[in-house]
Amino acid sequence: MPLKQINHDPQFKPVKSIYENRLRQFIDTGGYKDLNLPKFYDKQRIHQDGEYVKIWYYQIPWEKGFDPTAPSVRPSWKSIIDADKNGEIKWKNTAENQPFGPSWTTTWFKVNLSIPQDWLDSGDQLTFEFNCDNEGIVIDPETLVPYTAFSGNERKEYHLPRNGDGKYFFYIECGNNGMFGVGSGGTNNAPDPNRYFHLKTADIVWPDWDARALYFDFWELSDAARELPDDSWQRNRARQIGNEVMNLFDPNDRSSVVRCREFLKKEYYDKYNDSDKVYGKGDSSLLPNVYAIGNCHIDTAWLWPWAETHRKIVRSWSSQTTLMDKYPEYQFVASQAQQFKWLKDEHPEFFYGSLVPKVEQGQFYAVGGSWVENDTNIPQGESLCRQFLLGQRFFMKHFGAKSTVFWLPDTFGYSSQIPQICRTSGIERFLTQKLSWNNIDNFPHSTFNWVGIDGSQVLTHMPPGNTYTSDANFGDVLRTAKQNKTQEFYEPGLMLYGKCDGGGGPTKEQLEKMRRIRSLYNRNGNVIPKLQLGLSIDQFYDNILERTHQGDDLPAWVGELYLEFHRGTYTTQARMKQLMRSSEIKLHDLEWIATKTSLLYPGKYKYPASKINDLWENVLLCQFHDVLPGSCIELVYKYEARPMLENVLKEADKLLQGAQTVLIDNAVKSKDQVSVGTLAWCKEDLKADASDFIPATCTVEDDYFVLNNGELTVKISKHSGVITSIVNEKTKTEYIDNKHGRNKLGANQFVLFDDEPTSFPAWDTELYSVNKYKYLTKVEKIEVVSSTASAVTVEVVVPVRQDCKLKTQITLKGKEAGVTDESKVDIHTKVENWNAFYQFLKVEFPVNIINDFASYETQFGITKRPTHYNTSWDTAKFEVCHHKFADYSEYTKGVSILNDCKYGFSTHGNLMRLSLLRSAKAPDANADMGNHEFSYAIYPHRGPLSHKTVKLGLEFNYHYKFDLSSEAAKAFDQFITLGGDPNVVLSNIKRGEDDKSIDSQYALDPQDKTTVVVRLYESLGGESLATLTTSLPIKEVHKIDSLETKSLEKLHFHTNKNDAKLQDIPITLRPFEIGTYKLVL
């Protein structure tokens, strides 16, 4: 028709902001809900009425002051259901809004439902809606199979399976805690022990599924109207159509819901917007902008204990397997072998009957390869290898394949040796997003090659949406597409969606929203990102390689991925870190001695593989990235983690004594006793004869105690107790600088820093704290407490605050002549009643060194970091992590600070600073309070950093020794020795996991072979030659992966030229290489 000549009905141009804001009314449950879509969400609903809905409860008994992690307050499903069948449980009636609690207790509900006949006749899917604001799970009373979880408003529907009579009976187990624990006044605060949770809803519902579908249709349409570019026709059209839908809707006519849906499909969506077929439509020639994968990052402990995580796992994963039945496009990943093991052991019906089939069908993917999502800063190198040894072998044993992706979305920074350890563990891909939390610099890449200090690389993707907990909203998809920093190399980004941290995982709502978002793209063009589901994580990384010439096109990042945040985690929960260092060392010693004993006396001693692996499981569990760093609530440490590691030490000692007894009892008796230990040095580095010993002495000169051992002269002020001078007697080199810089007092000077981060108290210490400090200069007592030929010790007592003091003993030991440049100043400190409030105790060492970098020991090597603040990237590293030593050297001299349990450090200008204790109050209000004891040492040396610092650092930590007859000691030591370049370290020895005779629970292919696994590493960054010499009757030697599943190279060996009973195995290592070798006997 032609344009009308006369306009009798003028129209106005809609005002964008008004019409856009109006859209919120349509699905809002506020004052207009009965005039809009919420009126029709339900066709009918019946509240708990005692007829159709009958619910009783049983509160698991508890006593005041109870252990929240105890099995008695968390009984097994079977025990409760069996007790109920036997009539042993007294159930009570429930009431609306009834409180249940207190915190950490358990409440069971018994549910009987009778569905009205007209509801059944409709053929519609009916639901049971339950909301007690805590965490719960539906349990089948006969099979013990879980159906789905409840978690407050996030997840409250149970889709009732269709049956003929409409009768339902099931149990609900509820933990009286929220998804994020029971924080008092805030999520990250210390728990409130008296939280109660109220039964808000217990209804059967006949939903109007068309109205609920329209809810998602309209939600994503209105998001498009708000979040697409303002100059795009798609945004303006979405706003207009949304308003037309609201005009079309009639709150008095339910059928208008269907008309609204049909209108939307006609005008803006395609016809597949609520079908999995939507992902096969649209322009297939265009690469998706966003690939989406569901995940359920469950913190193994954090604001809740491990005991609660056991329950979070089955709640979360049962909900996911249920979703998979309805959404075939849905793919889900979960990491942490520990969590799978808990599930297998406690809920085998679900593990084997539901989860494993979903793995086999390709919807549920076990990823990560590690035992837990571990911290990578603090654990020693062997621990990181064992994370993969146990994790990957568990996956291979139960799922038939190992993971190819190291999955650490939430860990607090990533060590420079992770790429190599990954590659030796069958992993060549890595995922995290945590560097998006940097509070100073913006990390420049999304997809890149991460290169470790040895040159090994892993293909890395950091999801551009900067989260692993996306709600799959329209904005999440937009951000993932727009924030991709490496689109010139690889256009798509990965969007990780699902309720995480406290568990839960993706929801039905998220999957419905994503179908609509893809439908919007199919109909309206690429101003809307193309979202794709159905691609596995391996396929995603395969696609990156395919489109980047196998990764050759991608930028590289060399060295550590330092997180510019959470720097306080190197120090918080000091006792936990001390127990971890001790446990790692104890297991090293146990394997060292048990391996030798099992082969020296095979008929009298069996290598206790399963017991050792059980201990390793516990150590690895404690390395979870909130537990070891110190960011959990108090009860995790009080009831679980610290007792667990204390038990590791106790049980390892028993096993050590068992092996040691066999060695001693079977040795040829002799008065000539020799001390043996668990370290092996290169032959060229053996010490001289102890008969050339030079004693330590102490004299008083003016205001100083002067300690001397023929190599070092150490001056300690009689007034302040600090070390004012350390001089090399031969070169007259002074190592302490108390004339320049801000510390003009001396070394071993304690200092208290203000420690008030802007957020996350247990996690963070901030840059501004560096310049707010107080030196502890008052001394209560200083005296020589021991003066013998072997050592001289001066004790200094320093008050910190009321009822808190430091007792520090400074010791110079006598020196063995012929052993040069190995003298050090040992310092042992006791802290009595540490009771500070947001203060950070450190100890400083002003040194006569100038260089632009310092070296910090990391796993199997060193990481170099700046000693200046040239750039923001340099400034961000004002606090860093190290292991057994930090070294600051020039070409001609240097100073190493050794320690036995500390990890935080900084070196700037002429000042080295070791972090000792923090006093954060959240989430553990009592973190680090009490007594502490630790040791460190000052090692001044000639020349730059060398193997001597590495060796002294090891000797400062590994002390286990016992006496054997000289003949037995020779056999013990000749078992395996190391020669060649002294920077090569013989790190660990153990039995091969697949030796049939040791009965390892992690054996994959048990064989009638006897094997020994030996791990070496090059410690300082230079290609090196070494020789393993062994008295074992070896048949083959292989260089292998750290999983002990693959031979990388068969090595040649030959008879030792000096002793025909020994075999030499020549080895070459590249800089910082970790070499693992299997000796087949």
Buried (B, 14 or more C-beta within 10 A) or exposed (E): EEEEEEEEEEEEEBEEEEBBEBBEBBBEEEEBBEEBBBBBBBBBBBEBEEEBBBBBBBEBEBEEEBBBBEEEBBBEBEEBBEEBEEEEBEEEEBEEEBEBBBBBBBBBBBBEBBBBEEBBEEEBEBBBBBBBBBBBBBBBBEEBBBBBBBBBEBBBBBBBEEEEEBEBEBBBBBBBBBBBBBBBEEBBBBBBBEBBBBBBBBBBBBBBBBBBBBBBBBBBBBBBBBBBEEEBEBBBBBBBBBBBBBEBBEBEEBEBBEBBBEBBBEBBBBBBBBBBEBBBBBEEEEEBBBBBBBBBBBBBBBBBBBBBBBBBBBBBBBBBBBBBEEBEBBBBBBBBBBBBBBBBEBBEEBBEEBBBEBBEEEBBBBBBBBBBBBBBBBBBBBBBBBBBBBBBBBBBEBBEEBBBBBBBBBBBBBBBBBBBBBBBBBBBBBBBBBBBBBBEBEBEBBBBBBBBBBEBBBBBBBBBBBBBBBBBBBBBBBBBBEBBBBBEBBBBBBBBBBBBBBBBBBBBBBBBBBBBBBBBBBBBBEBBBBBBBBBBBBEBBBBBBEBBEEBEBBEEBEBBBBBBBBBBBBBBBBBBBBBBBBBBBBBBBBBBBBBBBBBBBEEEBEBBBBBBBEBBBBBBBBBBBBBBBBBBBBBBBBBBBBEBBBEBBEBBBEBBEBBBEBBBEBBEEEEEBBEBBBBBBBEEEEEEEEEEBBBBBBEEEEEBBBBBBBBBBBBBBBEBBBBBBBBBBEEEBBBBBBEEBBBEBBBBBBBBBBBBBEEBBBBBBBBEBBEEBEBBBEBEEBEBEBBEEEBBBBBBBBBBBEEBBBBBBBBBBBBBBEBBBBBBBBBBBBBBBBBBEBBBBBBBBBBBBEBEBBBBBBBBBBBBBBBEBEEEBBBBBBBBBBBBBBBBBEEEBBBBBBBBBBBBBBBBBBBBBBBBBBBBBBBBBEBBBEEBBBBBBBBBBBEBBBBBBBBBBBBBBBEBEBEBBEBBBBBBBBBBBBBBBBBBBBBBBBBBBBBBBBEBBBBBEBEEBBBBBBBBBBBBBEEBEBBBBBBBEBEBBBBBBBBBBEBEEEBEBEEBEEEEEBBBBBBBBBBBBBBBBBBBB
